[in-house]
Amino acid sequence: MKTYDMIVIGFGKAGKTLAAKMAMQGKTVAMVEQSPQMYGGTCINIGCIPTKTLLHAAEKGLDFSSVMAEKDAVTSRLRAKNFAMLDQKDTVHVYTAKARFVQNKVIELLSDQDQEQITAETIIINTGAVSNRLPIPGLAESQGVYDSTGIQELAQQPDRLGIIGGGNIGLEFATLYAELGSQVTVFDPQSRLFVREEPMVSDLAKTYMEEQGIHFELSSTIYQVANKDDKVVTTSDKGEFVFDAVLYATGRRPNTQELNLEATDIKLTDRGAIEVDDFCQTSVPGVFAVGDVNGGPQFTYVSLDDYRIVYGYLTGDQSYSLQKRRHVPTTTFVNPPLARVGLDEATAKAEGLSYKANTLMVANMPRAHVNGDLRGFFKVVVNPETEEILGATLYGAEAGELINLITMAMDNKIPYTYFQKQIFTHPTMAENFNDLFNV
């Protein structure tokens, strides 16, 4: 049995960064990834990078085959870069194999060519998340039905695409395929889009997406999915719908099923995530779970933050932990993009906080007229007594960039009044913070 200083299961953001950093310190590291198509992890292969590349290419007016070719070129380049980043180091051994635990600190590797066991005092579980498939009759068996990974590998553009699930993933793909010219129908059991966001977001998002040609069947229940000839038929309480392809985007769950954790003392939460302490350590000392698999927010930048916590812990610095994690911004890349950080007005009100809110329509922003895109609004919630920024919702062009400025101000306790007199370049979207924070 080969012994390493560290074993990393999964080539995702936190795991690969830990492997590289520990290798630079002379530690021996085994990086295990079950597929050569996943070197670098979910983000660069089947997650944020390819989906945003697809959206960007579609917005440039490229046709379906060109859009897919551009996505493949980007992911192939980044995949090779990530593999070379680790494989060139003498202290890192990359295994392309499936990993399963046989004991707390013993990993069995299974591949087409070989089967062996390896061990280490420090083990990092970085296996990410997988698509959650609802138990809808026929969904698993029908042809032409895809998850968010499979829909990126289509050889031909569907003329009619059905999407089960109106969450972030479903709406991003709806935006993409509508941009490409497909007829898109989105099914969701909720009565409105973005149920966790400001009601104004829900109303405007539905209006904008319908203007893009997307059709919604909200408050709907899918009873069955089946094939008829080469089509996919979905039967719901709203009737029967026929599509060339169907995407199910009904959430993602921690990827633990094939790890054989039953052979260990590693505990799971009620939601099936690996239970961790404030330093991402599992119930087995020396075994850590990072990224989506530990049940935290499913974002690449959160996985990177998990790396910071674990690296600090392993190198003797426990000053930063999950408990000390600050504000986590989010962006949904619909058109226009939607970004948020902190509390919305409804939450501030429900919590009985002292607050004021201010909304500025994008149509009132000079740069929006330059851009020719007047859609959306910016909204902030502040505490007038402490001058803290409680939260912000930005729905409009460049929201994904601008939300980071507000997050930085919140993390560093910069009072909202600072933005009232901040000098911004003109004409920019950021300059509107002068008026937005004039609460």
Buried (B, 14 or more C-beta within 10 A) or exposed (E): EBEBBBBBBBBBBBBBBBBBBBBEEEBBBBBBBBEEEBBBBBBBBBBBBBBBBBBBBBEEEBEBEEBBEBBBEBBEEBBEEBBEBBEEBEBBBBBBBBBBBEEBBBBBBEEEEEEEEBBBEBBBBBBBBBBBBEEBEBBEEBEBBBBBBBBBEBEEBBEBBBBBBBBBBBBBBBBBBBBBEBBBBBBBBEEBBBEEBBEBBBEBBBEBBEEBBBBBBBEBEBEBBBBEEEBBBBBBEBEEBEBBBBBBBBBBBBBBEEBBBEBBEBEBEEEBBBBBEBBBBBBBEBBBBBBBBBBBEBBBEBBBBBBBBBBBBBEEEEEBBBEEBEBBBBBBBBBBBBBBBBBBBBBBEEEEBEBBBBEBBBEEBEBBEEBEBBBBBBBBBBBEEEBBBBBBBBBBBBBBBBBEBBBBBBEEEBBBBEBBEBEBEEBBBBBBBBBBBEB
